[in-house]
C-alpha cells in the first residue's frame, strides 16, 4: 500500500467521523435553530478554508428570524450546503465561493455562487453530487435551482 493510498484512507476516515458527528448532533436535537445551523456551517467552512487556502470563501447571514428546522431538515440542508461547497472546490476550480443565507416568511433561503469554470446543465449527466443536492432539498420540502454557464461560474439557490 502506497503512502498516497494511506493518505486517502486517512482523509476518508476523517471525513466520515466529521459527517457522523454532524449526524449525531442533528439527531440529538428536536429542532435546530438558524444560529445552530450557522455554527455548523461556519465549522465546515473553516475546514474548507484550511484545506484550500488559495480559495476565498465568504459566508453571510442576514435578516434572521426565528426559524427552526427539524433534525431531518437540518441535516439534509447542512449536507446540501457541504456538497455544494465541495463541488465548487473540487470541480469548478473556483477562486471565490460566496454563501448567503437568510430567513424570511418562515423559509430558509440559501444562495451559493462561485467564479469557477461553470458547466452546461444540458451537457452533463447528473452525477451523485447534483442528484444528492436535489434529493436533500426535495426531502426537506424545498426547491432548488442551479444556474451555470461555461466560463462564468455557478449559482445555486435553495428555498426550504
C-alpha positions in Angstrom: 0.0 0.0 0.0 1.4 3.4 -1.0 1.7 6.5 1.1 -0.8 8.1 -1.2 -3.3 5.3 -0.5 -2.8 5.6 3.2 -3.3 9.4 3.0 -6.6 8.9 1.0 -7.8 6.3 3.6 -6.9 8.7 6.4 -8.8 11.6 4.8 -11.8 9.4 4.1 -11.8 8.3 7.8 -11.6 11.9 9.0 -14.4 13.0 6.7 -16.6 10.0 7.9 -16.0 10.9 11.5 -16.9 14.6 10.8 -20.1 13.6 9.0 -21.0 11.2 11.8 -20.6 13.9 14.4 -22.9 16.2 12.4 -25.5 13.5 12.0 -25.4 12.7 15.7 -25.6 16.4 16.5 -28.7 16.8 14.3 -30.4 13.6 15.6 -29.9 14.7 19.2 -31.9 17.9 18.5 -35.7 18.0 18.2 -35.3 21.3 16.4 -32.3 23.2 15.1 -32.2 27.0 15.2 -30.7 29.0 12.4 -28.0 30.1 14.8 -27.0 26.5 15.5 -27.2 25.7 11.8 -24.9 28.7 11.1 -22.4 27.5 13.7 -22.2 24.1 12.0 -21.9 25.8 8.6 -19.1 28.0 9.8 -17.2 25.0 11.2 -17.4 23.3 7.8 -16.3 26.4 6.0 -13.3 26.8 8.3 -12.2 23.3 7.5 -12.6 24.0 3.7 -10.6 27.2 4.1 -7.8 25.3 5.8 -7.8 22.7 3.1 -8.0 25.3 0.3 -6.2 28.4 1.5 -6.0 29.8 -2.0 -9.8 30.0 -2.3 -11.8 32.9 -0.8 -14.9 31.5 0.9 -17.3 34.1 2.2 -20.3 33.4 4.4 -23.0 35.9 5.2 -26.3 35.5 7.0 -28.8 38.3 7.4 -32.5 39.1 8.0 -32.7 36.4 10.6 -36.0 35.5 12.1 -36.9 32.8 14.5 -36.9 29.7 12.2 -36.5 26.2 13.4 -35.6 23.1 11.4 -36.5 19.6 12.5 -33.5 17.3 12.8 -34.0 15.7 9.3 -34.3 19.0 7.6 -31.3 20.4 9.5 -29.0 17.5 8.5 -30.3 17.5 4.9 -29.7 21.2 4.5 -26.3 21.0 6.1 -25.3 18.1 3.8 -26.6 20.0 0.8 -24.5 23.0 1.7 -21.4 20.9 2.2 -22.0 19.1 -1.2 -22.3 22.5 -3.0 -19.1 23.8 -1.4 -17.2 20.6 -2.1 -18.4 20.7 -5.8 -17.1 24.3 -6.1 -13.8 23.4 -4.6 -13.2 20.1 -6.4 -14.8 20.5 -9.8 -15.4 24.2 -10.5 -11.8 25.3 -9.9 -13.3 28.4 -8.2 -11.1 31.1 -6.6 -14.1 32.6 -4.8 -17.2 31.0 -3.2 -19.9 33.0 -1.6 -22.6 31.6 0.6 -25.5 33.8 1.6 -28.4 32.7 3.8 -31.4 34.5 5.2 -34.8 33.6 6.7 -37.9 35.2 5.5 -41.6 34.3 5.7 -40.7 31.1 7.6 -38.4 29.9 4.8 -34.7 29.5 4.8 -33.0 30.9 1.6 -29.5 29.8 0.6 -27.6 31.1 -2.3 -24.1 29.7 -3.2 -22.2 31.3 -6.0 -18.7 30.6 -7.4 -16.5 32.1 -10.1 -15.4 28.7 -11.4 -15.4 27.2 -14.8 -19.1 26.6 -14.9 -20.8 23.9 -16.9 -23.8 23.4 -19.3 -26.6 21.6 -17.4 -27.7 20.1 -20.7 -24.3 18.5 -21.4 -23.5 16.9 -18.1 -25.0 13.8 -16.6 -26.5 14.4 -13.2 -23.8 12.9 -11.0 -24.2 11.9 -7.5 -23.4 15.4 -6.2 -26.1 17.2 -8.1 -28.6 14.4 -7.6 -27.9 14.3 -3.9 -28.3 18.0 -3.5 -31.7 17.9 -5.4 -32.9 15.0 -3.3 -31.9 16.5 0.0 -33.7 19.8 -0.7 -36.7 18.0 -2.1 -36.8 15.7 1.0 -36.8 18.9 3.1 -39.8 20.3 1.3 -37.8 22.8 -0.6 -36.9 23.9 -4.1 -33.5 24.0 -5.8 -32.4 26.0 -8.8 -28.9 25.6 -10.4 -27.7 28.1 -13.0 -24.3 27.7 -14.6 -22.6 28.8 -17.7 -19.3 27.6 -19.1 -16.6 30.1 -18.1 -19.0 32.1 -15.9 -19.4 30.1 -12.7 -22.4 28.6 -11.0 -25.2 29.9 -8.8 -27.2 27.5 -6.6 -30.4 28.7 -4.9 -32.4 26.7 -2.4 -35.5 27.7 -0.5 -36.6 25.5 2.4 
